[in-house]
Amino acid sequence: MHVGLEHFLTVSFLLFALGLLGVIIRRNLIVMYMSLELMLNAANLALVSFSRFNDKLDGQVLVFFIITVAAAEVAVGLALIVALYRKRQTAHVEDLNSMKL
């Protein structure tokens, strides 16, 4: 069996849909944040697949920079979620009705 571009794009679509479903359905900030990261990784998988099947390295280099920026985003995002949890004692979106701390 030959694994083609459509197989990688199908997996990428399924990962993106699973992440989108997690953002829409779940109300916990940590789970929503992980779902957003899953969506970002699905987009990275699509970029790498297109890059691989076009025999160019442009998409793979772009994914390298995206992963670097995502690592910084995770550090800042988790720090904000932890600070919010310490202040409010909850990580559920329904309980956070104002942006004032």
C-alpha positions as CSV (number, residue, x, y, z in Angstrom):
1,M,0.0,0.0,0.0
2,H,1.3,3.4,-1.0
3,V,0.8,6.2,1.5
4,G,0.0,9.3,-0.6
5,L,-0.7,12.9,0.1
6,E,-4.4,12.3,0.6
7,H,-3.7,10.0,3.5
8,F,-1.6,12.7,5.3
9,L,-4.2,15.4,4.6
10,T,-7.0,13.1,5.9
11,V,-5.1,12.6,9.2
12,S,-4.5,16.4,9.3
13,F,-8.1,17.1,8.7
14,L,-9.2,14.6,11.4
15,L,-6.7,16.1,13.9
16,F,-8.0,19.6,13.1
17,A,-11.6,18.5,13.4
18,L,-10.9,16.8,16.8
19,G,-9.2,20.0,18.0
20,L,-12.1,22.2,16.8
21,L,-14.5,19.9,18.5
22,G,-12.5,20.1,21.7
23,V,-12.6,23.9,21.6
24,I,-16.3,24.1,20.9
25,I,-17.6,21.4,23.4
26,R,-15.2,21.5,26.3
27,R,-15.3,24.4,28.8
28,N,-12.1,23.8,30.7
29,L,-9.3,26.3,29.8
30,I,-6.6,23.7,29.8
31,V,-8.5,21.3,27.5
32,M,-9.4,24.2,25.2
33,Y,-5.7,25.3,25.1
34,M,-4.6,21.7,24.3
35,S,-7.2,21.5,21.5
36,L,-5.9,24.8,20.0
37,E,-2.4,23.3,20.0
38,L,-3.8,20.1,18.3
39,M,-5.2,22.3,15.6
40,L,-1.9,24.1,15.2
41,N,-0.1,20.7,14.8
42,A,-2.7,19.6,12.3
43,A,-1.9,22.6,10.2
44,N,1.9,21.8,10.6
45,L,1.2,18.3,9.4
46,A,-0.5,19.6,6.3
47,L,2.4,22.0,5.6
48,V,5.0,19.2,5.9
49,S,2.9,16.9,3.7
50,F,2.6,19.5,0.9
51,S,6.3,20.3,1.3
52,R,7.3,16.6,1.1
53,F,5.2,15.8,-1.9
54,N,6.3,18.9,-3.8
55,D,10.0,18.0,-3.1
56,K,10.7,21.5,-1.6
57,L,11.8,22.4,1.9
58,D,9.9,25.6,2.3
59,G,7.0,24.2,4.2
60,Q,9.3,22.2,6.5
61,V,11.4,25.3,7.4
62,L,8.2,27.2,8.0
63,V,7.0,24.5,10.4
64,F,10.3,24.7,12.3
65,F,9.7,28.4,13.0
66,I,6.0,27.7,13.8
67,I,7.0,25.1,16.4
68,T,9.5,27.5,17.9
69,V,6.9,30.3,18.3
70,A,4.4,27.7,19.6
71,A,6.8,26.7,22.4
72,A,6.9,30.4,23.5
73,E,3.1,30.6,23.2
74,V,2.7,27.6,25.4
75,A,4.9,29.0,28.1
76,V,3.0,32.3,28.1
77,G,-0.4,30.8,27.8
78,L,0.1,28.3,30.6
79,A,1.5,31.0,32.8
80,L,-1.6,33.1,32.2
81,I,-3.9,30.1,32.9
82,V,-2.1,29.3,36.1
83,A,-2.2,32.9,37.3
84,L,-6.0,33.0,36.5
85,Y,-6.5,29.8,38.3
86,R,-4.7,31.1,41.4
87,K,-6.8,34.2,41.4
88,R,-10.2,32.7,40.7
89,Q,-9.7,29.0,41.9
90,T,-11.4,27.8,38.7
91,A,-10.4,26.9,35.1
92,H,-13.9,26.7,33.7
93,V,-14.9,29.3,31.1
94,E,-18.4,29.8,32.5
95,D,-17.0,30.9,35.9
96,L,-14.9,33.6,34.3
97,N,-17.4,36.2,33.3
98,S,-15.2,39.3,33.4
99,M,-11.7,40.2,32.4
100,K,-11.0,42.1,35.5
101,L,-8.7,40.4,38.0
